[in-house]
Amino acid sequence: MTGLVVFFAVAGVIVASSVAMLVSRDFVRSVLFLLLALCSFSALYALLDATFLALLQLFLPAGAVTVVLVFVVMLTRPKVADYRTLLQRQTLYAAAAVVAVSAPLLDALMRMVATLPTTVTPAASTRDLAIALMGPYAAPFELASVVLLAALVGAIYLAREAE
């Protein structure tokens, strides 16, 4: 029962920080709300007794991606038009996009829930995960680091060009 309460509390933090990230007017605050959401996902992994995945979630997306986003935001200083006019023009399109994406997504989630197994399967060991990450998934793992590095270099280049 306590696990269920903690789950809903963490899920509430994820939803609240995601919404706050979307409506925040400041880019740096948006990135901080993103960091809170990603760290909360790490808490969900910890609730599932997936300690390695929880730590991986903290180090990779929550740590590296957020640091790169902060560098990009702070070095490029993007200029946005007036916030209210920007929202007024895009509100109808955003609502249409939400409806268009959420209907098939909810249908897919309901079908997936119907096919979930009713028995608990034993979890794979950390060794199995390490073999998978350094075996067949080594290339995507390294590609993600190259993309992050390219974003950082691009932000520095754009910041120096503006001076």
N, C-alpha and C positions, 0 to 999 in steps of 0.2 A: 504494500500500500504506500509506503514511504517513497519507493522508487517511482511510482506513478505520479505522485505529487511533485517530485523533483523533475521528472520528465516534462510535465506540463509547465512548470516554472521556467525551465530552460527553453522550452518551445516558445513560451511567451516572450522571453528575452530575445530570441531569434527573430520573431515576427516584429516586435517593437523596434529593435535596432535596424531591421531591414527597412521598415517604413520610415524611420527617422533618417536613414541614409538617403532615401529617395526624396524626401521633402526638405532636407537641409539646404540652406542657401549658401553655406560655406563649404568649399571643396575639402578642406582639411577635416572639418567635422564629419563630412560624409565618409571619408576614409576611416576615421576613428570609429564611426558606427559600423562600418564594414568589418573592421578588426574585432569589434565586440560580437558581431554575428558569427564570424569564423571561429572565434574562441569558444563561443557557445556550442557550436557544432562539435568541437573537441570534447566538451562536457558530455554531449550525447554519446560519443564513442566510449567515454569512460564509464557511463552508465551501463553500456553493453559489455563491460569487462574487456574491451579491446584497447588495452593500455598502449600498445605500440601504435595503433592507428590514431589514438588521441594525441599522442606526442608528435606523430607525423603531421597531423592536422595543425598543431600549434607551430611547428617549425616551418613547414612549407608554405601553405596558403596564408596563415595568419601572420607569420613572420616575414617571409621573403616578399610575398606579393604586396602586402601592405607597405613595407618599406619602399618598394619600387614605386607604388602609387603615390606615396608622400613625396618622393623625389620628383616624380613627373609633375605633380601638382605644384609643388613649391618652386621648381626650376623654370617651368614654362609659364606660369602665371596666366592661365587662360582667361580671356575677357569674354564675359557673357553679357548679352543685352539685358535690359531691365527684366527682372525675374517675373513680374506679373504679366508683362506682354508675352514673354516666352511661354508661360504656362497657359495663357488664354488661347494662344494659337494651337497648342499641342494637346489640349485637354480632350477634345473629341477624338483625335487620332489615338491617344493613349487609351481611352476607354474602349475603342473598337479593338485595339490590339489586345487588351486584357481579356475581352470576351472571346476573341478569336483563338487565343492561346489557352485560356483556362478551360474551355469546354472539352476539347480533345484530351487535355491533360487530366482533367477529372475523370473522364471515361477510362483512360489508360490506367489511372491509379485504382479505380474500382475493379477493373479486370485483374490487375496485379494482386490486389488484396484477396480476391476470390481464389487465386492459385497458390497462395502462400501455404507452405507445409504446416501441418498441425503439430508435428513432433519436433523436438529440439535436436539439431544436428551438432556434432562436436565441432568446435572451432579449429581452424588450421593453426599450426604453430607459427611462431615468429620466423623460424627457419624457412618454412614453406613460403611465407610472404617475401622474405629476403631473396630466395631463389627466383621467385616470380619477378620481383623488381629488377634484379640484376641479370635475369635471363631474357625471356621474351619481351618484357616491358622496359628494358634498359634504354632503348632508343627513344621512346616517348618521354621517359624520365629525363634524359639528357636534353631532349628538344625543348622541354619546358624551361630548363635552366638557360638555354641559349636565347629563348624568347624574352625571358626576364632581363638578361644582360643587354639585349638589343634595345629594350625599352629604356633602360637606364642610360645607355650611350646616346640614344635619340633624344632623351630629355636634356642631357648635358649639352648636346650639340645645339638644340633649339634655344636653350638658355644663353649660351655664349653668342649665338648669332644675333640675339635681340639686343645685346649690349652695345 
